[in-house]
């Protein structure tokens, strides 16, 4: 058993080094990907596919969302979010397993993206329902519905923007991060965008929300950021196609 654990640890370290992304979010780098690497080390020699892991992670996330609604009290919410974070670790496993095996594909990436977006909708709805059940205030349901509309609008317009017919770029083109040092002014100017990206990536902080026992600390900022992004996207749509001649 000790030898197995040692071999697993060595294998996980190798997997982590060879499959990690740079740059990556702090939560992914130091919290989610290390245990995910251990799972990849276990699955590497099996017939389990990355797509199967993606689908299993989705099932676990749906179970977590059901727990968010059904399990009452502080500990019920905390347990639900821990299950959700486990699903996020599995969500890291699929891509890492694909990179480890050299089988990463555009189709697998799109499946992962699709499952992630559905999970975002379901979690937002589940927490809105939980808050309604706890406080008997329909305002939480209205905020949840508004958030779902904003989230759907932002995703739909972003997908539209990325279409090659609209962007003028090949379908497989990728954005490349800027190189070189950034000035202090540019770092300060980009700070709000960094905060917004962090808020959108709810796995990075929702466990802290659960420990605090305050689901609304996720709901309000998450809905607000997505509402602002939806308004920005609608403004782009109006400017691009609302004029007499299309650009």
Buried (B, 14 or more C-beta within 10 A) or exposed (E): EEEEEEEBEEBBBBBBEEBBEEEEBEBBBEBBBBBBBBBBBBBBEEEBBBBEBBBBBBEBBBBBBBBBBEBEEEEBBBBBBEBBBBBBBBBBBBBBBBBBBEEBEEEBBEBBEEBBBEBBBBBBBBBBBBBBEBEEEEEBBEBBBBBBBBBBBBBEBEEBEEEEEEEEEEEEEEEEEEEEEEEEEEEEEEEEEEEBEBBBBBBBBBBEBBEEEBBBBBBEBBBBBBBEBBEEBEEBBEEEEEEEEEE
